[in-house]
Amino acid sequence: MENQLPPAVTKIVKESGDVKIHTFVAPESFISNATHVIETKNQCIVIDGQFVVPYALQFREYVDAIGKPISRVYLSHGHPDHFFGIGAAFADCEIYALQETIDFIKVAGESIRDELAKGYGDFVTKTIAVPQNVITAGEETIDGVKLEHVLHKDTETEFHLSIKLPELDTYIVQDLVYSGAHIYLTKDIPHWVEILESIRDSEFSLFLPGHGEPADKKELQSNIEYLNFANSLLNAGTTAEALKAALLEKYPHLTGAGIFDIYLPRLFA
Ligand SMILES: [Zn+2]
């Protein structure tokens, strides 16, 4: 099945001294899942694990080809398009996540897997990997690179881990930002917008999203405007169909329209 799949996009997005940051973006048909590698002098640090099995395995091959051991895998949040691939391709690694994310996967991971396997079949991982290590907000230095872990509550998901790399002018924001794509909407839009505004106004200039290509501040602003527009429709009592139609009409250039079918039933439940 792998031969018929469109290719992922891989690139080095930042290079400074001994450190390189790589990104791996799945094609649009697989909601442009973006996962990243911080390559330090002696090791690789992986952020998220892709969604479907073929791209998880390709991502693992990509990381292995760098030729340095994977010291840890950070999982940003408990959505299957980020943790399924860790089960498929990174289960042998030390996996780190927020306590809330670990608890959620312990309780719900297997039933989400069962449910999605009905639709996606072999694309869905056969096993779930529960992260063994808890990460808390704060700073740490790994192989000479400073990482600052930030917990954001109630945005695209209830508990979300973002990672700042101040020495590299890079902020790994995962699903706080959908780059060039329609956004997975939740009930927490106003709070989410406040967080995006503070990130937009921060000292960073490169933002690595969980979906789509690396982003700049202009893209953050576009996300803020998209969220505000969607929120105004929701406040006015829009239906699911009308919301989808309005967003498709206003943002015809955005990719990932498949996301509507994923979040609308939940948002309007
Ligand atoms: Zn996602």
py3Dmol code that shows the C-alpha trace and the ligand (Angstrom):
import py3Dmol

protein = """\
ATOM      1  CA  MET A   1       0.000   0.000   0.000  1.00  0.00           C
ATOM      2  CA  GLU A   2       2.910   2.316   0.675  1.00  0.00           C
ATOM      3  CA  ASN A   3       3.895   2.636  -2.974  1.00  0.00           C
ATOM      4  CA  GLN A   4       0.635   4.319  -3.910  1.00  0.00           C
ATOM      5  CA  LEU A   5       0.785   6.932  -1.179  1.00  0.00           C
ATOM      6  CA  PRO A   6       1.780  10.524  -1.864  1.00  0.00           C
ATOM      7  CA  PRO A   7       5.191  11.454  -0.444  1.00  0.00           C
ATOM      8  CA  ALA A   8       5.763  13.305   2.813  1.00  0.00           C
ATOM      9  CA  VAL A   9       7.736  16.548   2.783  1.00  0.00           C
ATOM     10  CA  THR A  10      10.937  16.593   4.830  1.00  0.00           C
ATOM     11  CA  LYS A  11      13.280  19.490   5.403  1.00  0.00           C
ATOM     12  CA  ILE A  12      15.785  21.034   7.755  1.00  0.00           C
ATOM     13  CA  VAL A  13      14.126  24.215   8.971  1.00  0.00           C
ATOM     14  CA  LYS A  14      16.844  25.525  11.280  1.00  0.00           C
ATOM     15  CA  GLU A  15      20.563  25.023  11.684  1.00  0.00           C
ATOM     16  CA  SER A  16      22.735  26.629  14.332  1.00  0.00           C
ATOM     17  CA  GLY A  17      26.109  25.329  15.536  1.00  0.00           C
ATOM     18  CA  ASP A  18      25.739  21.631  16.350  1.00  0.00           C
ATOM     19  CA  VAL A  19      21.953  21.723  16.229  1.00  0.00           C
ATOM     20  CA  LYS A  20      19.545  21.066  13.374  1.00  0.00           C
ATOM     21  CA  ILE A  21      15.765  21.053  13.451  1.00  0.00           C
ATOM     22  CA  HIS A  22      14.028  18.803  10.949  1.00  0.00           C
ATOM     23  CA  THR A  23      10.360  18.678  10.049  1.00  0.00           C
ATOM     24  CA  PHE A  24       8.367  15.857   8.417  1.00  0.00           C
ATOM     25  CA  VAL A  25       4.955  16.745   6.980  1.00  0.00           C
ATOM     26  CA  ALA A  26       2.484  14.088   5.793  1.00  0.00           C
ATOM     27  CA  PRO A  27       0.465  14.841   2.651  1.00  0.00           C
ATOM     28  CA  GLU A  28      -2.819  16.723   2.760  1.00  0.00           C
ATOM     29  CA  SER A  29      -4.821  13.513   2.353  1.00  0.00           C
ATOM     30  CA  PHE A  30      -3.498  12.584   5.807  1.00  0.00           C
ATOM     31  CA  ILE A  31      -4.251  16.008   7.322  1.00  0.00           C
ATOM     32  CA  SER A  32      -0.671  17.262   6.838  1.00  0.00           C
ATOM     33  CA  ASN A  33       0.479  15.917  10.208  1.00  0.00           C
ATOM     34  CA  ALA A  34       3.771  17.606  11.079  1.00  0.00           C
ATOM     35  CA  THR A  35       6.344  15.962  13.340  1.00  0.00           C
ATOM     36  CA  HIS A  36       9.809  17.236  14.142  1.00  0.00           C
ATOM     37  CA  VAL A  37      13.307  16.235  15.197  1.00  0.00           C
ATOM     38  CA  ILE A  38      15.743  18.296  17.202  1.00  0.00           C
ATOM     39  CA  GLU A  39      19.116  16.888  16.184  1.00  0.00           C
ATOM     40  CA  THR A  40      21.703  17.812  18.792  1.00  0.00           C
ATOM     41  CA  LYS A  41      25.422  17.017  18.703  1.00  0.00           C
ATOM     42  CA  ASN A  42      24.910  13.451  19.919  1.00  0.00           C
ATOM     43  CA  GLN A  43      21.232  12.569  19.813  1.00  0.00           C
ATOM     44  CA  CYS A  44      17.804  13.038  18.299  1.00  0.00           C
ATOM     45  CA  ILE A  45      14.800  14.400  20.173  1.00  0.00           C
ATOM     46  CA  VAL A  46      11.498  13.604  18.432  1.00  0.00           C
ATOM     47  CA  ILE A  47       8.281  15.590  18.718  1.00  0.00           C
ATOM     48  CA  ASP A  48       5.084  13.605  18.025  1.00  0.00           C
ATOM     49  CA  GLY A  49       4.755  10.429  16.020  1.00  0.00           C
ATOM     50  CA  GLN A  50       2.511  10.925  12.974  1.00  0.00           C
ATOM     51  CA  PHE A  51      -0.997   9.483  12.554  1.00  0.00           C
ATOM     52  CA  VAL A  52      -1.159   6.530  10.152  1.00  0.00           C
ATOM     53  CA  VAL A  53       1.257   3.623  10.122  1.00  0.00           C
ATOM     54  CA  PRO A  54       2.976   4.232   6.739  1.00  0.00           C
ATOM     55  CA  TYR A  55       4.000   7.793   7.601  1.00  0.00           C
ATOM     56  CA  ALA A  56       4.946   6.851  11.159  1.00  0.00           C
ATOM     57  CA  LEU A  57       7.313   4.212   9.737  1.00  0.00           C
ATOM     58  CA  GLN A  58       8.661   6.650   7.128  1.00  0.00           C
ATOM     59  CA  PHE A  59       9.238   9.225   9.838  1.00  0.00           C
ATOM     60  CA  ARG A  60      11.105   6.647  11.940  1.00  0.00           C
ATOM     61  CA  GLU A  61      13.246   5.755   8.905  1.00  0.00           C
ATOM     62  CA  TYR A  62      13.976   9.438   8.404  1.00  0.00           C
ATOM     63  CA  VAL A  63      15.052   9.872  12.032  1.00  0.00           C
ATOM     64  CA  ASP A  64      17.149   6.689  12.002  1.00  0.00           C
ATOM     65  CA  ALA A  65      18.912   7.883   8.841  1.00  0.00           C
ATOM     66  CA  ILE A  66      20.221  10.891  10.769  1.00  0.00           C
ATOM     67  CA  GLY A  67      22.392   8.295  12.489  1.00  0.00           C
ATOM     68  CA  LYS A  68      22.098   9.403  16.113  1.00  0.00           C
ATOM     69  CA  PRO A  69      20.190   7.629  18.904  1.00  0.00           C
ATOM     70  CA  ILE A  70      16.693   8.842  19.795  1.00  0.00           C
ATOM     71  CA  SER A  71      17.035   9.956  23.406  1.00  0.00           C
ATOM     72  CA  ARG A  72      13.391  10.862  23.858  1.00  0.00           C
ATOM     73  CA  VAL A  73      10.068  11.356  22.134  1.00  0.00           C
ATOM     74  CA  TYR A  74       7.815  14.177  23.309  1.00  0.00           C
ATOM     75  CA  LEU A  75       4.084  13.781  22.743  1.00  0.00           C
ATOM     76  CA  SER A  76       2.339  17.161  22.535  1.00  0.00           C
ATOM     77  CA  HIS A  77      -1.201  16.045  23.355  1.00  0.00           C
ATOM     78  CA  GLY A  78      -3.638  13.154  23.457  1.00  0.00           C
ATOM     79  CA  HIS A  79      -5.062  13.232  19.940  1.00  0.00           C
ATOM     80  CA  PRO A  80      -4.691  10.055  17.862  1.00  0.00           C
ATOM     81  CA  ASP A  81      -3.134  11.858  14.891  1.00  0.00           C
ATOM     82  CA  HIS A  82      -0.163  12.517  17.190  1.00  0.00           C
ATOM     83  CA  PHE A  83       0.115   9.450  19.441  1.00  0.00           C
ATOM     84  CA  PHE A  84      -0.952   6.602  17.104  1.00  0.00           C
ATOM     85  CA  GLY A  85       2.324   6.781  15.189  1.00  0.00           C
ATOM     86  CA  ILE A  86       4.327   6.583  18.398  1.00  0.00           C
ATOM     87  CA  GLY A  87       2.739   3.177  19.018  1.00  0.00           C
ATOM     88  CA  ALA A  88       3.449   2.153  15.435  1.00  0.00           C
ATOM     89  CA  ALA A  89       7.062   3.303  15.142  1.00  0.00           C
ATOM     90  CA  PHE A  90       8.530   4.697  18.376  1.00  0.00           C
ATOM     91  CA  ALA A  91       7.299   2.279  21.054  1.00  0.00           C
ATOM     92  CA  ASP A  92      10.886   1.265  21.844  1.00  0.00           C
ATOM     93  CA  CYS A  93      11.792   4.856  22.820  1.00  0.00           C
ATOM     94  CA  GLU A  94      11.553   6.816  26.051  1.00  0.00           C
ATOM     95  CA  ILE A  95       8.303   8.737  25.581  1.00  0.00           C
ATOM     96  CA  TYR A  96       7.474  11.895  27.526  1.00  0.00           C
ATOM     97  CA  ALA A  97       4.099  13.605  27.925  1.00  0.00           C
ATOM     98  CA  LEU A  98       2.084  15.671  30.353  1.00  0.00           C
ATOM     99  CA  GLN A  99       0.557  13.647  33.206  1.00  0.00           C
ATOM    100  CA  GLU A 100      -2.943  14.469  31.928  1.00  0.00           C
ATOM    101  CA  THR A 101      -2.040  13.177  28.464  1.00  0.00           C
ATOM    102  CA  ILE A 102      -0.624   9.953  29.898  1.00  0.00           C
ATOM    103  CA  ASP A 103      -3.750   9.415  32.003  1.00  0.00           C
ATOM    104  CA  PHE A 104      -5.974  10.031  28.984  1.00  0.00           C
ATOM    105  CA  ILE A 105      -4.122   7.556  26.765  1.00  0.00           C
ATOM    106  CA  LYS A 106      -4.169   4.925  29.517  1.00  0.00           C
ATOM    107  CA  VAL A 107      -7.938   5.229  29.796  1.00  0.00           C
ATOM    108  CA  ALA A 108      -9.018   5.978  26.229  1.00  0.00           C
ATOM    109  CA  GLY A 109      -6.154   5.079  23.872  1.00  0.00           C
ATOM    110  CA  GLU A 110      -7.267   1.545  23.143  1.00  0.00           C
ATOM    111  CA  SER A 111     -10.931   2.406  22.534  1.00  0.00           C
ATOM    112  CA  ILE A 112      -9.950   5.256  20.176  1.00  0.00           C
ATOM    113  CA  ARG A 113      -7.735   2.773  18.355  1.00  0.00           C
ATOM    114  CA  ASP A 114     -10.577   0.246  18.033  1.00  0.00           C
ATOM    115  CA  GLU A 115     -12.955   2.895  16.759  1.00  0.00           C
ATOM    116  CA  LEU A 116     -10.602   4.378  14.142  1.00  0.00           C
ATOM    117  CA  ALA A 117      -9.419   0.944  12.975  1.00  0.00           C
ATOM    118  CA  LYS A 118     -12.986   0.381  11.742  1.00  0.00           C
ATOM    119  CA  GLY A 119     -12.571   3.216   9.252  1.00  0.00           C
ATOM    120  CA  TYR A 120      -8.843   3.266   8.542  1.00  0.00           C
ATOM    121  CA  GLY A 121      -8.015  -0.447   8.795  1.00  0.00           C
ATOM    122  CA  ASP A 122      -4.313  -1.181   8.449  1.00  0.00           C
ATOM    123  CA  PHE A 123      -3.448   2.493   8.552  1.00  0.00           C
ATOM    124  CA  VAL A 124      -4.153   2.400  12.274  1.00  0.00           C
ATOM    125  CA  THR A 125      -1.474   1.220  14.682  1.00  0.00           C
ATOM    126  CA  LYS A 126      -1.956  -2.266  16.134  1.00  0.00           C
ATOM    127  CA  THR A 127      -0.694  -1.124  19.523  1.00  0.00           C
ATOM    128  CA  ILE A 128      -0.815   2.015  21.633  1.00  0.00           C
ATOM    129  CA  ALA A 129       2.316   3.184  23.420  1.00  0.00           C
ATOM    130  CA  VAL A 130       1.577   4.807  26.777  1.00  0.00           C
ATOM    131  CA  PRO A 131       4.287   7.390  27.572  1.00  0.00           C
ATOM    132  CA  GLN A 132       6.433   6.171  30.478  1.00  0.00           C
ATOM    133  CA  ASN A 133       7.739   9.589  31.541  1.00  0.00           C
ATOM    134  CA  VAL A 134       6.016  12.696  32.847  1.00  0.00           C
ATOM    135  CA  ILE A 135       7.084  16.085  31.569  1.00  0.00           C
ATOM    136  CA  THR A 136       6.222  19.207  33.549  1.00  0.00           C
ATOM    137  CA  ALA A 137       6.368  22.850  32.572  1.00  0.00           C
ATOM    138  CA  GLY A 138       9.826  24.374  32.933  1.00  0.00           C
ATOM    139  CA  GLU A 139      13.317  24.377  31.490  1.00  0.00           C
ATOM    140  CA  GLU A 140      15.773  21.633  30.830  1.00  0.00           C
ATOM    141  CA  THR A 141      19.011  21.389  28.897  1.00  0.00           C
ATOM    142  CA  ILE A 142      19.593  18.303  26.771  1.00  0.00           C
ATOM    143  CA  ASP A 143      22.962  17.730  25.109  1.00  0.00           C
ATOM    144  CA  GLY A 144      23.673  21.453  25.344  1.00  0.00           C
ATOM    145  CA  VAL A 145      20.306  22.623  23.954  1.00  0.00           C
ATOM    146  CA  LYS A 146      17.897  24.558  26.134  1.00  0.00           C
ATOM    147  CA  LEU A 147      14.233  23.497  25.974  1.00  0.00           C
ATOM    148  CA  GLU A 148      11.391  25.267  27.734  1.00  0.00           C
ATOM    149  CA  HIS A 149       8.223  23.226  28.149  1.00  0.00           C
ATOM    150  CA  VAL A 150       4.965  25.145  28.214  1.00  0.00           C
ATOM    151  CA  LEU A 151       1.556  23.786  29.234  1.00  0.00           C
ATOM    152  CA  HIS A 152      -1.470  25.334  27.526  1.00  0.00           C
ATOM    153  CA  LYS A 153      -4.918  24.406  28.795  1.00  0.00           C
ATOM    154  CA  ASP A 154      -8.205  24.502  26.885  1.00  0.00           C
ATOM    155  CA  THR A 155      -7.189  25.327  23.325  1.00  0.00           C
ATOM    156  CA  GLU A 156      -7.343  22.814  20.459  1.00  0.00           C
ATOM    157  CA  THR A 157      -7.231  20.216  23.203  1.00  0.00           C
ATOM    158  CA  GLU A 158      -7.587  20.243  26.981  1.00  0.00           C
ATOM    159  CA  PHE A 159      -3.888  19.828  27.809  1.00  0.00           C
ATOM    160  CA  HIS A 160      -1.208  20.735  25.301  1.00  0.00           C
ATOM    161  CA  LEU A 161       2.581  20.706  25.548  1.00  0.00           C
ATOM    162  CA  SER A 162       4.526  23.250  23.499  1.00  0.00           C
ATOM    163  CA  ILE A 163       8.311  23.523  23.436  1.00  0.00           C
ATOM    164  CA  LYS A 164      10.331  26.723  23.145  1.00  0.00           C
ATOM    165  CA  LEU A 165      13.897  26.586  21.860  1.00  0.00           C
ATOM    166  CA  PRO A 166      15.114  30.084  22.753  1.00  0.00           C
ATOM    167  CA  GLU A 167      18.650  29.600  21.390  1.00  0.00           C
ATOM    168  CA  LEU A 168      17.207  28.568  18.035  1.00  0.00           C
ATOM    169  CA  ASP A 169      14.478  31.226  17.786  1.00  0.00           C
ATOM    170  CA  THR A 170      12.026  28.352  17.342  1.00  0.00           C
ATOM    171  CA  TYR A 171       8.751  27.617  19.103  1.00  0.00           C
ATOM    172  CA  ILE A 172       7.269  24.150  18.585  1.00  0.00           C
ATOM    173  CA  VAL A 173       3.572  24.961  18.905  1.00  0.00           C
ATOM    174  CA  GLN A 174       2.036  21.793  17.415  1.00  0.00           C
ATOM    175  CA  ASP A 175      -1.775  21.973  17.352  1.00  0.00           C
ATOM    176  CA  LEU A 176      -2.058  25.517  18.654  1.00  0.00           C
ATOM    177  CA  VAL A 177      -1.420  26.420  14.993  1.00  0.00           C
ATOM    178  CA  TYR A 178      -2.743  24.913  11.747  1.00  0.00           C
ATOM    179  CA  SER A 179      -0.429  26.186   9.046  1.00  0.00           C
ATOM    180  CA  GLY A 180      -2.136  26.819   5.713  1.00  0.00           C
ATOM    181  CA  ALA A 181      -4.984  24.528   6.707  1.00  0.00           C
ATOM    182  CA  HIS A 182      -8.482  24.566   8.141  1.00  0.00           C
ATOM    183  CA  ILE A 183      -8.393  24.449  11.942  1.00  0.00           C
ATOM    184  CA  TYR A 184      -9.853  21.783  14.234  1.00  0.00           C
ATOM    185  CA  LEU A 185     -12.306  23.906  16.219  1.00  0.00           C
ATOM    186  CA  THR A 186     -13.244  23.431  19.865  1.00  0.00           C
ATOM    187  CA  LYS A 187     -15.419  25.298  22.365  1.00  0.00           C
ATOM    188  CA  ASP A 188     -12.396  27.157  23.762  1.00  0.00           C
ATOM    189  CA  ILE A 189     -11.806  29.602  20.906  1.00  0.00           C
ATOM    190  CA  PRO A 190     -11.575  32.937  22.808  1.00  0.00           C
ATOM    191  CA  HIS A 191      -9.022  31.545  25.267  1.00  0.00           C
ATOM    192  CA  TRP A 192      -7.121  29.900  22.416  1.00  0.00           C
ATOM    193  CA  VAL A 193      -6.994  33.241  20.580  1.00  0.00           C
ATOM    194  CA  GLU A 194      -5.524  34.945  23.672  1.00  0.00           C
ATOM    195  CA  ILE A 195      -2.757  32.350  23.769  1.00  0.00           C
ATOM    196  CA  LEU A 196      -2.052  32.710  20.052  1.00  0.00           C
ATOM    197  CA  GLU A 197      -1.856  36.490  20.466  1.00  0.00           C
ATOM    198  CA  SER A 198       0.728  36.120  23.209  1.00  0.00           C
ATOM    199  CA  ILE A 199       2.728  33.691  21.061  1.00  0.00           C
ATOM    200  CA  ARG A 200       2.452  36.085  18.092  1.00  0.00           C
ATOM    201  CA  ASP A 201       3.771  38.893  20.297  1.00  0.00           C
ATOM    202  CA  SER A 202       6.653  36.780  21.656  1.00  0.00           C
ATOM    203  CA  GLU A 203      10.302  37.120  20.651  1.00  0.00           C
ATOM    204  CA  PHE A 204      10.170  33.981  18.468  1.00  0.00           C
ATOM    205  CA  SER A 205       9.965  34.081  14.689  1.00  0.00           C
ATOM    206  CA  LEU A 206       9.769  30.405  13.602  1.00  0.00           C
ATOM    207  CA  PHE A 207       6.789  28.318  14.694  1.00  0.00           C
ATOM    208  CA  LEU A 208       6.508  24.590  14.032  1.00  0.00           C
ATOM    209  CA  PRO A 209       2.876  23.478  13.854  1.00  0.00           C
ATOM    210  CA  GLY A 210       1.303  20.043  14.269  1.00  0.00           C
ATOM    211  CA  HIS A 211      -0.309  20.354  10.836  1.00  0.00           C
ATOM    212  CA  GLY A 212       1.283  21.940   7.787  1.00  0.00           C
ATOM    213  CA  GLU A 213       4.507  23.718   6.955  1.00  0.00           C
ATOM    214  CA  PRO A 214       6.612  25.776   9.390  1.00  0.00           C
ATOM    215  CA  ALA A 215       4.884  29.070  10.117  1.00  0.00           C
ATOM    216  CA  ASP A 216       5.764  32.730  10.640  1.00  0.00           C
ATOM    217  CA  LYS A 217       3.944  35.434  12.611  1.00  0.00           C
ATOM    218  CA  LYS A 218       1.761  36.217   9.613  1.00  0.00           C
ATOM    219  CA  GLU A 219       0.426  32.671   9.696  1.00  0.00           C
ATOM    220  CA  LEU A 220      -0.279  32.999  13.430  1.00  0.00           C
ATOM    221  CA  GLN A 221      -2.263  36.137  12.669  1.00  0.00           C
ATOM    222  CA  SER A 222      -4.190  34.258   9.966  1.00  0.00           C
ATOM    223  CA  ASN A 223      -5.040  31.555  12.520  1.00  0.00           C
ATOM    224  CA  ILE A 224      -6.249  34.213  14.964  1.00  0.00           C
ATOM    225  CA  GLU A 225      -8.488  35.768  12.306  1.00  0.00           C
ATOM    226  CA  TYR A 226      -9.859  32.373  11.282  1.00  0.00           C
ATOM    227  CA  LEU A 227     -10.677  31.500  14.887  1.00  0.00           C
ATOM    228  CA  ASN A 228     -12.328  34.878  15.526  1.00  0.00           C
ATOM    229  CA  PHE A 229     -14.438  34.530  12.390  1.00  0.00           C
ATOM    230  CA  ALA A 230     -15.525  30.999  13.333  1.00  0.00           C
ATOM    231  CA  ASN A 231     -16.292  32.139  16.859  1.00  0.00           C
ATOM    232  CA  SER A 232     -18.515  34.953  15.622  1.00  0.00           C
ATOM    233  CA  LEU A 233     -20.522  32.432  13.603  1.00  0.00           C
ATOM    234  CA  LEU A 234     -20.784  30.075  16.574  1.00  0.00           C
ATOM    235  CA  ASN A 235     -21.938  32.922  18.816  1.00  0.00           C
ATOM    236  CA  ALA A 236     -24.589  33.790  16.239  1.00  0.00           C
ATOM    237  CA  GLY A 237     -25.973  30.247  16.483  1.00  0.00           C
ATOM    238  CA  THR A 238     -24.700  28.805  13.200  1.00  0.00           C
ATOM    239  CA  THR A 239     -25.439  25.210  12.226  1.00  0.00           C
ATOM    240  CA  ALA A 240     -22.609  22.784  11.476  1.00  0.00           C
ATOM    241  CA  GLU A 241     -23.373  22.865   7.746  1.00  0.00           C
ATOM    242  CA  ALA A 242     -23.484  26.667   7.626  1.00  0.00           C
ATOM    243  CA  LEU A 243     -20.217  26.968   9.560  1.00  0.00           C
ATOM    244  CA  LYS A 244     -18.452  24.612   7.168  1.00  0.00           C
ATOM    245  CA  ALA A 245     -19.865  26.391   4.111  1.00  0.00           C
ATOM    246  CA  ALA A 246     -18.878  29.827   5.431  1.00  0.00           C
ATOM    247  CA  LEU A 247     -15.319  28.776   6.285  1.00  0.00           C
ATOM    248  CA  LEU A 248     -14.841  27.060   2.916  1.00  0.00           C
ATOM    249  CA  GLU A 249     -16.119  30.144   1.136  1.00  0.00           C
ATOM    250  CA  LYS A 250     -14.034  32.646   3.101  1.00  0.00           C
ATOM    251  CA  TYR A 251     -10.840  30.556   3.054  1.00  0.00           C
ATOM    252  CA  PRO A 252     -10.775  28.761  -0.320  1.00  0.00           C
ATOM    253  CA  HIS A 253      -6.943  28.658  -0.320  1.00  0.00           C
ATOM    254  CA  LEU A 254      -6.672  26.567   2.857  1.00  0.00           C
ATOM    255  CA  THR A 255      -5.970  22.837   2.687  1.00  0.00           C
ATOM    256  CA  GLY A 256      -7.233  20.027   4.924  1.00  0.00           C
ATOM    257  CA  ALA A 257     -10.999  20.384   4.431  1.00  0.00           C
ATOM    258  CA  GLY A 258     -11.274  16.788   5.697  1.00  0.00           C
ATOM    259  CA  ILE A 259     -10.952  18.186   9.222  1.00  0.00           C
ATOM    260  CA  PHE A 260     -14.576  19.411   9.185  1.00  0.00           C
ATOM    261  CA  ASP A 261     -15.935  15.879   9.229  1.00  0.00           C
ATOM    262  CA  ILE A 262     -13.645  15.066  12.145  1.00  0.00           C
ATOM    263  CA  TYR A 263     -14.561  17.931  14.474  1.00  0.00           C
ATOM    264  CA  LEU A 264     -18.067  19.101  13.500  1.00  0.00           C
ATOM    265  CA  PRO A 265     -19.931  16.123  15.019  1.00  0.00           C
ATOM    266  CA  ARG A 266     -18.041  16.677  18.296  1.00  0.00           C
ATOM    267  CA  LEU A 267     -18.420  20.473  18.315  1.00  0.00           C
ATOM    268  CA  PHE A 268     -22.161  20.292  17.704  1.00  0.00           C
ATOM    269  CA  ALA A 269     -22.857  17.223  19.895  1.00  0.00           C
TER     270      ALA A 269
END
"""
ligand_1 = """\
1
ZN
Zn -3.484 17.226 15.311
"""
view = py3Dmol.view(width=600, height=400)
view.addModel(protein, "pdb")
view.setStyle({"model": 0}, {"cartoon": {"style": "trace"}})
view.addModel(ligand_1, "xyz")
view.setStyle({"model": 1}, {"stick": {}})
view.zoomTo()
view.show()
